[in-house]
Structure formats: structure tokens, C-alpha cells
């Protein structure tokens, strides 16, 4: 398939993904047939996670990040309408009574009224959108989060995963923590899966090793300092 056929052009220069293996348009319009045991499998997973969290004595919050098409549904072409029967609601229903959930759709739609929270020429959110979702998730977990005043945002041009298919760049917003508690000790600058960055907390002494994985998922390993001999 021509890569241009994977780009759906919406209103006001908003671009969306289409004809992809995740069938995102089918999911949001209700044309994706959910397997009969879909919700049962998710319920079994949340049952297990509840058991493990109780055994290990930690609080568990499950968050689903809204896709761009749901946040910016008004920018989709007129012939594409959101359905109320989307897979995300089956997952959230399966978690009822078993796990706290956070689906920050409303806050992102509220913020998008006066600033972009996703990237017009990319399938992902920008750093402002990520920050607002971060606040919602930590509030749900009862964990204090940093204030927006601790961040500096700036506009930059990037090769968006959608706009680049059409031959142009797109603008996004990137944020930077003004006074970070961690300093970078090492960055191997290897792209994609081989990427590794080591950070050290300047006050508490422990290390965080960040591994870059496929689809922008990060796995972080926190290394506590070895207790000193008494």
C-alpha cells in the first residue's frame, strides 16, 4: 500500500492514521468486532493484578491514554463519527471493582479548546498533552506531581510520522524541566531499541537506567544505593 494512503486528512490541517494494522478508524466508529471473551480476559488480568498488588502492598492504577482521533473527533472528516461502543469502554468496565482507572479524555478535550495537546502532523500527543495526562494519573494515584511552573515549553519543527509521509514537517510543543532532580551521567545515543540513558538523583543518590523500547515505550530500572557498612 502507498504510504500516502495511510494518512487521513481532516479539518484545519489535522492529519490522522488510517488503513493501519491497528484498525483505529474501525475501533472508534464501532466497525471493529470485539471478540466475545474480550472483556472476560481483561477482567481476569485485573483480578490477577489486584491480587499481586495486595500481596506486594502497592497501589495500582491502570490508565488508558485516549487516541488522537477521540480527542480531536471534531477535526475528523465529516463522514467519520465516533461510536459509543468502543473497545476502550469494555476494558474500563472490566476493571470496575478491581482497579483504579484513569482515562484522561475530558481533561485533554478541555485543554484542546485553547491549545494543541496532540501534534497535527503526527499520531502522538505533544508534551503539553502528556503533562496534563500525567497530572490526572498521579492525582488518581494520590501522588504529588510537579507544577506546570516547573516546566518550560517551546515550539519545534519535527518530521511527524504522518506529515513526513506527505513530504513536510509539522510543529509540536516540547517541555523541559527547569530544575531537574536528576542529572544525566551517560547517554549512548544508540537509536531505537539499543538506546540507554543513565540518570542520577542529586539528593538521594540512586540511579535510574532508562531503556528505549519500540513504540516509544520506556522501561526504567531504579538502582538504590548500597547501604553503608555499620
N, C-alpha and C positions, 0 to 999 in steps of 0.2 A: 504494500500500500504506500502511496506517495505520502511523505510526512506532512505535507500541507493539509491532507485530508484528516489529520488528527487534531487540527485546530478549528475550533468553533468561534466564529467572530460574533460577539454580542453587541450590545448598545454602548455608545460612548467609548469606543476603542477597548472594551474589555474582551479578553480572549479566554476561552475555556477549552478543556480537553475533551475530545470526542473520539469515537472509534478505537478506544483503547481496551486492553485486556481486562481492566477492572470494571468496565461497563458502567462508568459513573453516571452517564446520562440515563441509562436504563434503571439504575438504582434510585435516582432521585425522582423519576417520573412514574415509578411503580411498575415498569415493564420487566423488571428483574424478578424472576420467580424464586422465592425463598424456599429452600429445602424444608420438608415437613418437620424434621428434627432440629432445625436451626436453633430455635430458642431453647430447647432442652439441652443441647450441647453447651450453650453459653451458661445456662443455669448450673450445669454440672461443674463447669470451670469456676464459677463464682462460689459454689459450695466448697470446692477444694481450697480456693484462696482464702475464704473466710476461716476455714479450719486451720490453715497454715499460719495465718496472721494471729489467730488466737494462741496457737502453740508457741509462736515465736515472740508474742507480745509486742506487736507493732500495729499501727493504724494503716488501713489500706483504703485508698481512693482510686477509683477507676475513672479515667477521663477519655472522652472521645472528642477529637478536635473536628469541628464542622468543616466540611469541604467548601471550597470557594463557591461552588455552584449554589449551595444552600444559603450562604451569607449574602451573596450578590445575585440572588434569584431574579431581582428586578432588572438586572443587566443582561439576562439570558435572552436569546431570540424569542419573539412573541409566541412561537409555536411550541415552546418548551415550558411546561407547567410543573411545579413541584407537587408531588403526591404526599398525602399524609401517611401512606403505607410504605415507609422506607425502612431498610434493614436496621438502621441505627436505633429505631424505636423498639424493635424486638430485642436488641442487645440490652438497652436500658431497662426494659421490662423484666428481662431475665435476672437482672441484678437487684431488683426490688427485695428488700428484707435481708439481703446478703452482703451488699457492699454500698458504700457511699459512691455516688456518681457525680460527675461534673461534665456537663455538655454546654460549653460557653457560647451558644449560638446567639442568645439575646444580647449579651454584652458586646459581641462583635458587630451585630447589626445596629446596635445603639451607637457605637463609636464610628461606624462607617458612614453615618449621616453627615459627618463633618470632616472626616479624614480617611484616607485609604488604610485599610488593615490587611489587605491582600495585595499582591502585585498584579497589575493589569495585564502584563505580558508573560505571566508565569503561573504555574498551578499552585504555588505556595503562598503563605502569608508573608507579610513583611515583619520587621522586628517590633513595630508597634502592636500589631495584631498578636504576636507571640507574647508580648509583655502583658497585654490585657488578659489573655487566657491564663498566663502564669499567675496573675493576681487572683483570678477566680479559683484556680485549682488549689493554691495554697490557702486561701480563705476557707475553702471547703474542708481542707485537711486540718484547719486550726493552726496553721504555721504562719509566722510573721513573714511578710515579704518586703522587699526593698521598695522605697518610694520612687515615684517617677522622677522626682527632682534629682535622684542619684544618677540619672541617665542623660546622655546627650545623643540626640538623633540627628542624622544628616541624610540628604538625598544623594543617591548614587545611581549611575547607569550600569546595567548588567546585561549579560546575554541570557534573557529569560528562556526557560525551556519551551515556551510557546512562541514568543516573539522571534526567537532565533530561527525557528522553522520557516518564518515568513521573511527572514533576512534583515531584521532590525533589532536594536537594543530596546530595553524597557527600563523605566525608572522604579527604584524601590527606596525604602527607608531602612537604614541600619542604625542600630543603637550601640552605644558604648558606655560601660560603667565608668563613672568619673574617678572613683576612688576604690578600686577593687581590693578585696582582702587577699586575693591570690596573685602571685607573680608567676610568669611563665619561665620555667627552668630549661625546657627543651622542646623543640618542635622539629620533627624530622622532615617536614614538608613533603612527605610522600602522598600523592593524590589518592583519593578514594579509600579502599579497604585498608591499605597499609599505613594510613595516617595515624600518628601518635603524638600527643602533646602531654607534657608533664607540668602540673601546676603545684605550687607550694603555698599553703596558708601562712602568711607572715606572722600571725599571732599565735596560732595553735600548733604550728609545726608539722601538721600532717600533709601528705601528698595526695593529689588526685591525678590519676592517669586516665586520659580521655582517648578512647579508640573510635575512629570514624568508621561507620559501617555503611552498607548500601542503603539507599533511600533516605539518606540524611539522619539515620538513627544513630545515637551515640551510646556507647557502653562506657560507664565510668567506674573505676576501681579506686576506692579510698583506702590509702595506706596509713594507718595510725602509727605514730612514733613508738619505738620500743621503750617500755618503761625503764627508767634508770635503776641501776642496782642500789639496793638499800644498804 
